[in-house]
């Protein structure tokens, strides 16, 4: 996508100004972020919205497998980097995710299990987008070995927190939490 291309094209500018001005930077590649107060709808939001509609929401077949990481883990990574700046490589590339890929269909199933409500999704109602990413999973072992940081929030816990937050109460059932 163009958005990804512009991010990649910006790196030579950072290299240039880092050399010229003597500042350090890192390239943190964040995978599929969820949780917190989202400013735009993400796939998880559409899945949750489907639980409260009579008309099914059209989605792809849902076989895209993505690495979903909670926003609090992103914040944790950034704080860790600030506190350990001397251990990071200037211009270093760090993949920030959980190291686990989960399909969109699996996310819908988790949302149903946590909330106790069925999703109303028309799987296959939309075609995959041209150049759609079908698999994206962060190589976290590399990032952990380079930075000493690791994510702390598993998908089940993060989705439970997120559903509680967007529902504005503690009404989410805990059918699969132990």
Backbone torsions as a table, in degrees:
resi	resn	phi	psi	omega
1	UNK	NA	156.2	-179.3
2	UNK	-60.2	-40.2	-179.9
3	UNK	-56.1	-47.6	179.3
4	UNK	-65.2	-37.7	-179.9
5	UNK	-64.6	-39.1	-179.9
6	UNK	-67.7	-35.0	176.7
7	UNK	-64.7	-43.3	179.0
8	UNK	-66.6	-34.7	-178.3
9	UNK	-72.8	-18.9	-177.5
10	UNK	-76.6	-22.8	-175.4
11	UNK	-57.5	-43.1	177.4
12	UNK	-59.9	-32.3	175.8
13	UNK	-65.5	-42.8	177.6
14	UNK	-61.8	-44.8	178.3
15	UNK	-56.7	-47.0	-178.5
16	UNK	-59.5	-52.9	-176.5
17	UNK	-72.3	-27.6	175.1
18	UNK	-64.6	-46.1	177.1
19	UNK	-63.8	-45.7	-175.3
20	UNK	-68.9	-40.5	-173.8
21	UNK	-104.8	-8.9	175.4
22	UNK	76.5	28.1	175.5
23	UNK	-103.9	158.2	-179.3
24	UNK	-100.2	148.8	173.9
25	UNK	-146.9	159.0	171.4
26	UNK	-127.3	159.9	177.3
27	UNK	-111.3	99.8	179.3
28	UNK	-94.2	120.9	179.4
29	UNK	-102.0	107.3	-178.6
30	UNK	-89.6	134.7	178.4
31	UNK	-86.3	-152.8	-171.3
32	UNK	-73.0	102.0	-175.8
33	UNK	-83.4	138.9	173.7
34	UNK	-141.8	167.5	178.6
35	UNK	95.0	172.6	-179.4
36	UNK	69.9	-163.1	179.0
37	UNK	-95.6	95.2	-177.8
38	UNK	-73.3	139.4	178.5
39	UNK	-91.5	-17.7	175.7
40	UNK	-133.4	153.4	178.4
41	UNK	-71.2	137.4	175.2
42	UNK	-115.1	174.7	-175.2
43	UNK	-56.7	-39.6	-179.8
44	UNK	-63.7	-37.3	178.7
45	UNK	-63.2	-40.7	177.9
46	UNK	-65.0	-38.6	178.1
47	UNK	-63.1	-47.2	179.3
48	UNK	-63.7	-43.1	178.5
49	UNK	-57.9	-33.0	-178.0
50	UNK	-63.5	-21.6	-179.0
51	UNK	-72.3	-16.1	-174.7
52	UNK	-118.9	26.4	-179.7
53	UNK	-130.9	146.1	176.7
54	UNK	-82.0	-27.9	179.7
55	UNK	-91.7	123.8	-179.4
56	UNK	-59.7	143.1	176.5
57	UNK	-86.7	125.1	178.5
58	UNK	-72.7	127.4	175.2
59	UNK	-134.1	171.8	174.7
60	UNK	-68.5	-172.3	175.7
61	UNK	-64.5	-16.8	175.9
62	UNK	80.0	22.9	-178.1
63	UNK	-93.8	2.0	176.3
64	UNK	-65.3	130.5	178.8
65	UNK	-109.0	114.9	-174.6
66	UNK	-123.9	158.3	179.1
67	UNK	-96.2	105.8	-178.1
68	UNK	-93.5	125.6	-179.5
69	UNK	-126.2	135.6	-178.3
70	UNK	-71.7	143.6	-178.3
71	UNK	-59.0	-31.9	178.8
72	UNK	-65.8	-31.1	174.7
73	UNK	-70.6	-33.9	175.1
74	UNK	-61.9	-47.2	179.0
75	UNK	-61.2	-42.7	178.3
76	UNK	-59.0	-42.5	178.7
77	UNK	-61.9	-46.7	-177.9
78	UNK	-64.0	-41.6	177.1
79	UNK	-63.6	-42.7	178.1
80	UNK	-58.5	-42.9	180.0
81	UNK	-64.3	-42.2	178.5
82	UNK	-62.5	-39.7	-179.1
83	UNK	-77.1	-15.1	-177.5
84	UNK	-127.4	32.3	-175.8
85	UNK	-53.6	-36.8	-176.9
86	UNK	-68.4	-16.7	-179.1
87	UNK	-95.6	-4.5	-176.5
88	UNK	-96.0	147.7	178.7
89	UNK	-83.4	132.7	175.9
90	UNK	-60.7	126.9	-178.0
91	UNK	78.1	6.4	-179.0
92	UNK	-62.1	145.3	178.9
93	UNK	-103.3	123.8	-177.8
94	UNK	-125.4	120.6	179.0
95	UNK	-88.6	120.6	-174.0
96	UNK	-112.0	105.5	179.1
97	UNK	-160.3	-163.6	-178.9
98	UNK	-102.3	-16.0	-176.2
99	UNK	83.8	10.0	178.4
100	UNK	-127.6	127.3	177.0
101	UNK	-96.2	136.2	-179.4
102	UNK	-129.3	133.2	-179.9
103	UNK	-74.2	160.3	177.7
104	UNK	-61.1	-39.8	177.2
105	UNK	-62.1	-38.9	177.7
106	UNK	-66.3	-37.0	176.6
107	UNK	-61.5	-45.7	179.3
108	UNK	-59.3	-41.7	178.8
109	UNK	-63.9	-42.7	177.0
110	UNK	-61.9	-43.7	178.9
111	UNK	-60.3	-43.3	178.1
112	UNK	-62.2	-45.3	-178.7
113	UNK	-64.5	-39.7	-178.9
114	UNK	-71.8	-45.0	-174.2
115	UNK	-85.1	-23.4	-176.0
116	UNK	78.7	10.5	-179.9
117	UNK	-119.9	141.9	178.5
118	UNK	-76.6	146.1	173.0
119	UNK	-84.6	145.7	179.3
120	UNK	-111.7	82.9	-173.7
121	UNK	-121.6	134.1	173.2
122	UNK	-94.4	88.8	-179.7
123	UNK	-64.9	126.5	-179.0
124	UNK	91.2	2.8	179.8
125	UNK	-72.1	-14.6	176.2
126	UNK	-130.2	144.9	175.7
127	UNK	-77.5	157.9	171.6
128	UNK	-63.8	146.6	177.3
129	UNK	-73.6	152.0	174.0
130	UNK	-59.5	133.3	-178.9
131	UNK	68.0	21.1	178.6
132	UNK	-62.0	136.3	177.3
133	UNK	-77.9	119.6	-177.4
134	UNK	-95.5	-19.2	179.0
135	UNK	-150.0	122.9	176.5
136	UNK	-144.0	112.9	-179.0
137	UNK	-137.0	126.1	-176.7
138	UNK	-68.9	134.6	173.1
139	UNK	-79.4	76.8	-171.3
140	UNK	-68.2	-26.8	179.4
141	UNK	-58.7	-39.8	179.2
142	UNK	-65.3	-47.2	-179.6
143	UNK	-64.8	-41.9	179.4
144	UNK	-62.4	-43.4	-179.0
145	UNK	-67.9	-31.9	-179.3
146	UNK	-81.4	-30.4	-173.2
147	UNK	-115.4	-22.8	-174.8
148	UNK	82.0	5.3	-179.9
149	UNK	-99.9	147.6	173.9
150	UNK	-145.0	148.0	178.1
151	UNK	-66.5	151.8	-176.7
152	UNK	-116.0	-19.6	-172.5
153	UNK	-102.7	114.2	177.5
154	UNK	-76.0	161.9	-173.7
155	UNK	-60.8	-42.5	179.7
156	UNK	-58.7	-48.6	-179.7
157	UNK	-66.5	-44.7	-179.6
158	UNK	-62.5	-43.2	177.9
159	UNK	-65.6	-38.4	177.5
160	UNK	-61.0	-46.3	178.1
161	UNK	-61.2	-43.5	-177.8
162	UNK	-65.6	-43.2	178.4
163	UNK	-64.1	-39.3	176.1
164	UNK	-62.1	-42.4	-178.4
165	UNK	-64.6	-48.8	-175.2
166	UNK	-74.4	-21.5	175.0
167	UNK	-85.2	-9.1	175.7
168	UNK	68.5	19.4	180.0
169	UNK	-160.8	-175.9	178.7
170	UNK	-101.0	29.7	-173.4
171	UNK	-82.2	-3.8	179.7
172	UNK	-70.6	129.6	179.8
173	UNK	-73.4	164.0	-177.6
174	UNK	-120.7	47.9	-173.8
175	UNK	-61.9	-31.1	-177.2
176	UNK	-110.0	1.5	179.3
177	UNK	-89.6	140.4	179.5
178	UNK	-119.2	NA	NA
